[in-house]
Amino acid sequence: MRKIEESLREFFEHEHWSYDYYEEKGYFRSGVDLENILGNVNLYIIVGETDYQVYSVLNLKVEPDRFAAVSEFITRANYGLRNGNFELDYADGEVRYKVYITSEFGDIPENIVRDSIYTGIYMIERYGRALLRLILIGGDPAAYIQSIENPEGNHLDFG
């Protein structure tokens, strides 16, 4: 676990981000201000012996009456993603983006660490405003995803 911890600490120090590390529980906690309506993204990085998971958590909760629409939005957003996925916690309405990284020997190159942390932040920036609109005013999840992923209306069909 030490190599991964060191790599993550080096990332935070290189980026000049403040962070907390809870050694007894095996996780890092940090955050990023997106400097837009979405506000802060909370980061939780759970460290294992040869792997870690990065959770980028939106600073909002989904009300139960919007679970179905948000679930559809997330499912549509997740379709085709190559690195990570959105998740909705039905217990408390939390929305997060998860990235999982593994390495047999615990050595994880600096660029992989950086990408694993920035991927969730980028995905929240990309999809977050539409998700916020869906949560607050409703609408068609498919239309929101279409406006993000294919704003010109071009549809790729691999069938």
N, C-alpha and C positions, 0 to 999 in steps of 0.2 A: 504494500500500500504506500510505502514511503516515496517511491519514484513518482507515482501519480500525484500525491500531495505536493511534492516539490515542483512538479510541472505546473500545477494549478497555482501555487503561490507565485511562481515566476511570472505567470501570465498576469495575475492581478497587480503585481509590482510593476511590471513593464507597462501596463495600461494605466497605472496610477489610480487604480480603483481601490476604494476601501472595501474590506471584507472581514468577516469573522470566520474562524475555523473552530468547530466543535469536535475536538479529537475523540472524546469519549463516545460521541454518536456518529462520528465519521462523515461529517458533511461541512461544506462551506456555505456561507450565506453572503450575498452581495445584492446589488441592485443597480439599475441604470435608469436615469431620467430621459425619456424619449423626447422631452421638450415639445410635446404636442398634447392634444386632448386626452391621449391615453395615459399620460403621466408616467409613473414609475413602473418598471418591470422588476419584480423580485426574482433573484436567482438563487436556486438551491442546487448544490452539486453534491450528490451522494457518492462517496468513494468506497470502492471495494478493493480486493487484493489485486485484481488484474483488469478492472473496469471502473467506469463511473457513468453516472446519469446526470444530465443537466436539465433542470426544470426551470423554464422561464414562465413566470406566473403573472397573469394579468392582474391589475390592481382593481378588480371589480368582481362582482358575483352575479350569476344568472339566477333569476327568479324561477321557481318551478314551472310557472305557466309558459315559460319560454324554452324549457328544456328540449322539447321536440324540434323546434325550429333551429335552435343552436346545434343540436345533434346532427341535423341534416346539413347545416352549414359546415360543421367540422368534418363530417364524412366526405362531403364534396371537396373541401379544401385538402384533406388528406389523400384523396385519390391521385396517384401518380407522384407523390412526394418521394424523394429518394433518401432523404436524411432527416429522420424524425417524424413526429406526428403531434397533432393537437389532441387534447384530452379534455373531457368534461366530467367533473366529479358530481354525480347525482346526489351525494350526501350533503354537499354544501354549496354547489353552484360554481366552484372554482374552475377556471379555464386556464390551461397551461400548454406549453409546447415542450415536448420531451425529446432529447437526443441521447442516444446510448453509444458509448465508445468502449471497446474492449481491446486488450493487447495481452498476448500470452505471457509476456515477461514484465508487464507493467511499464514498459518504455513507450511513451506516447510523444511523437514529434510535436514541436511547438506549433506548427501550422495546423495540426489536427486539433490541439487544445483550443487554439484561437477560433477555428471554424466551428467547433462543437459549441462554444459559448455564444458566438455571434449569430449562429444559425437561428436559434430560438428568438433572439431579439429581432432579427431581420423579419422573420415570419410574423411576429406580432405586429411589427410596423406595417408589413404588407397587408395583412388581413384584419388588423385590429379596428380600424375605423368602421369598416362594413359590419364587423361583428358587434361593435358598440351600437350602431344604428339598429341592427336587428334586435338587440336586447332591449333597447329603449323604445323603439317605435314599431317594431315588427317588420313584416314584409316577406318577400319571397327569397329564401336562402339561395336558390339556384341563380336568381337574377343577380344577387350580390356577388356570388362567386364568379359569374360570367363577367361582371363589370371589373373584377380584379384580374382575372386570368386571361381574358380575351376581350379587351375593351373595344376592339374594332369589329367584333362579331365573326371573326374567322374561326371556324371549328375544325379541329383536326380529328379525323376519324380513322382509327387504326384497324377497324373491323373489316 
